[in-house]
Every structure is written in structure tokens, then in C-alpha cells.
Amino acid sequence: MIIKKIILFCIFSFAALNGANAQNAKSQQGLLYKTGTNIRLGSIQVLNKRSLAKERSSILGVFNILALPGDTLRFSSDNFQSSYFVVTDFVDQIIFLEPVIQLNEVVVKEHSLKNDIKEVQRGYREKSVFYTGTPHYYYLVLKPMTFIYENFKSEVIDARRFNRYARRELAYYKVTERFNDAAIKKIVPINDAELEDFELDYFPSLVQINSWNDYDLINYIKSSFADFKNDLKKNK
């Protein structure tokens, strides 16, 4: 019986505390803008991290959510970096959100290129040319005539050249999937007259591209562009 009374007392106390909090909660409102612009942001999620209450900003960028002093509000969207605000005096607020930098995906014909390469290699195989790029030096001792045939026959030389070309082309397409005109222009204020020289001077290797995440690539483009502009100033 005593335990039941204690449980009921806790339930009523908790309900009373929640009721008091609800009575003290006020509306925190304000406007959401894109950083550096006068563009208002609609459909941004507003989360009260204490109460877990959620609202969305209106089409005019107005937000309104119940909160208590000290509550933290989080403003989030897929296209903008999350921003946080701690409620104090319930004065209307203007919140700025920073856009997320997204690297454009460039559709390349890598699949088509691979098919073309396989087709050419198939043609070499039909001519009994199976050169893979590595000279078979053991034939030099065991079968010297085979070594000479495999490494100096004109079709084999052509196949070797083609394999080198194919590797270069595939590497180029892999790099340009992420390091390209659209991605560079989105990250740094470069004009079209400078773009080609910049890409030639700072074109990364396939090894570099494969080891970088998006932020690494963004930092590389920014730092390379700063070096590029400094070099232009020196050469004037």
C-alpha cells in the first residue's frame, strides 16, 4: 500500500512539474535567412533538443516553437549546415544558415570507354596477341624466339601502347568525376579564362583523388587556387 502511494505521489509530482513547465514555456520565434543574402528559408526543421518538439519554418522563413529559457534549438536541412541557438529572453531572432557545399556529380562515359577498350583488346586477342604489359623475361632463357615474338612483333607493340593509353584514359575519367569545371567554380571564384590553366597546373593524380573525401578535395582546391592567384600576381 505504501509503495502504491509513493508511485502515485511520483506520478502526480511529475505531472505537476510538466504542467508548470508547460505554463512557463513561451513561443520563441524569428526569421531564417541564407547566410550573406536576404533569401528567407522555408521548410527548415526546428527542434527543441530538450522537449524534442519539432516545427518547420513557413514559406516566408518564419519559425515559431515553444521553449523554456536555456533550451537549445537546432535548425537543420539537407541543403544547409545545422545551426544552434540557446533561448534566453524570447526576443525575436534572425538566424543565418550556411549552405552545404555539394560537389556536382559529372556524368562521364567511363562505362562506354571500358566497353570500347575491351572491344579493342578483344581484337588483339583474335590476332593471337595476349600482351598484358609485363614482358615475359623467363622466355628469354627458356624460349628466346618466343620472347622476341612476344615483345617485338608489331601487333604486340601496338597492344602495349594501347594498354598504356587505356590506363591513362580511365585514370583521367576517374579524376574528372570530382575535379572538374563545375566543382571548381562552386568552390572558388575563378573565371573561365583562368580555369584551363588552373586545371592543368593542379590536376591531381588518381591516387590522390581516391584517398580524399569531399572536404579534402575542397581544401585542396581552395589552397591550390590561392597558390595559383599568387603566381599570377608574381608574373605580372
N, C-alpha and C positions, 0 to 999 in steps of 0.2 A: 504493500500500500504506500509506504514511504517512497519507494522507488518511482511509483507511478506519479506521485505528487511532484517529485523532483523533475521528472521528464516533462510533465505538464507545465511546470514553472519555467523550464528552459525554453519550451516551445512558445509560451506567451511572451517571455522576455525577448526572444529573437524576433517575434512578430512585431512587438512594440518598437524594438530598435530599428527594424526595417521601415516601420511606419514613420518613425521620427526622421530617418534618413530621406524617405520619400518626400516628407513635408519640407525638409531643408533643401532638397535638390532644386536647382534652378536651371533655367534654359541658358545654355551658352551658345551664342550664335555668332555668325561672322560671314566673311566672303572668302572664296578660294580663287587665287589667280595663278596663272603660269608665270614662273619667275622671269623677270625682265620684260614683261608685257602687260597689257591691260586686258588680256584674254581671261574671261571667267571660266571656271572649270565645273562642269556639271557631272553628276553621277559618280562623284568621288565618295568612297566609303569612309564614314566617320565612326570610329569605335571608341567607346569609353572602356578603357582597359580594366577598370575596377568592376563596374557593373556588367560589362560585356554587352551593353546596349549598342545597337547599330543603327545608323541612319545614313542617308545618301544626300549629297548636295543637290539642290534644284538645278534646272537648266540654266538659271541665272548665276549659279555658283554660290548660292546662299546655303549655309548649313545651320542646323538647329538641333541640339541634343541636350538632354537632362544630365546634370553633373553636380558634384559636390566640390567645394574648394579642395584643391590638392589632387583632383582626378587628372589622369593623363589621357589626352585624346590622341588617337592615331588617325592620320589621313593617308589613305592608300589607294592605289590604282595600278593596273598593269603597265600603264604608259608613263607613270611618274614615280619618283623615289618617295618612299614613305616619309612623312613629316610628323613631328610630335609637338604637342602644346599642353602645358600644365595650367589648369584652371585656377584662377586666383580671385579676381573681383568681378567676374562676369561681364566685363566691358566687351562690347562687340570687337571682334578680332579680324584682322586681314592676314590670311595665311598664304604663303607662296610655296608652290610645289615645283621641284626641279624635274624636267623631263628626263626619262631614261634614255641614254644613248644606245640606239639599236643599230647594229651593222646590217646593212641591206644584204640579203642573200642574192647573189648573182647567179642566174641560171646559166650554166655552161654546158657545152656539148661534150662533156667528158665521156659519157656513156657511148655516144656516137663515135668519138675518137678511138675509144678502146676497141669498138667493133671494127673500125677501119684498120687499126693496127693488126688485129687478129686476122683480118682478111688478107693483108699483105704477107704476114708471116705464114699463113696457110699456103699462099702462092709459092713461097720459098721452099716449104716442105714438099710440095708437089714436084719441085725440081730436085728433090733429094738433098736440099740444103737445110741442115738442122743446127746451124751455128747458134749458140746461146750467149756468146760474148766472152767466154773463157777459153783460151787456147788449150788444146789437149796436149800438154808437153810430154806426157808419158808415151804418146805415139812417136815422138821424135826418136826415142830409143828403140821401142818395140816395132813400130811400123813407120819408118821415116817417110815413105811415099804418101801414106795416109795423112801424116802431119802436114806435109806440103800441100796436099789436095785440100784439106780442111781449112787451111789458113791463107792460102794464096789464090784459090780459084776465084774468078771474078764475081760469081754469084755469092760466094761466102763473104767477100769484101763488101759487096753491096748490102748483104744482110746485116753485117756488123755495123755499118754506117746507119742503116735504118733503125737498128735497136737503140743506138745512141740517140738518134733523133726522137724516137718514141719516148724514151725515158725523159728527155728534156721537155717534150711537149706535155706529157702527163704531169710532170712536176710544175710546169708553168700554170696549167689549168687549176691545179690544187691550190697554188698560192693565190691566184687571182679570184678564187671563190671568196676570199676575205680581204685581200689587199687590192682594191680596185678604185676606179674613179669615184663611184657613188659613196663608198665607205670613207675615203679620204676627205671628200668635200663635206661630209657630215660632221667630221671631227675637227678640221682646221679650216681657216678662211683662205683657201688657196684659189687663185684664178686659173682659168683654162690655159693661159699662156705658160704658166709655171708647172702645170700638172704633169706633163710628159717628162720634163727634166727631173722633177722630184721623184717620180716613179722609177726612172732609170737609175738615179743615184742611190735610192734607198730601197730598192726591190729586195725583200727578204728571201731567204732560202727556204726550201721545203722543210728542212729540219727545224728552223726557227718557227715557222707557221704551225707545225704540228705540236710544238712544245708550248705555244702561247694560248691562254684563254682570251676572251674578248677584251678584258681590261688590260692585259699585257699588250695586246695589239694596239689599243687606244693610246696607251702610254708611249709605245714605240713610234706611232705616227706623230704624236704631239712633240716628242723630243727631237725626232728627225726633222720635222718641219721647222723647229726653232734653229737647228743647225743649218738647215737649207737657207733660211732667211738671213742668217748671219753671214754665210758665204756670199750671198748675193750682195750684201752691203759692202763686204770687203773688196769685191770685184768691180764695184762701181768707181 
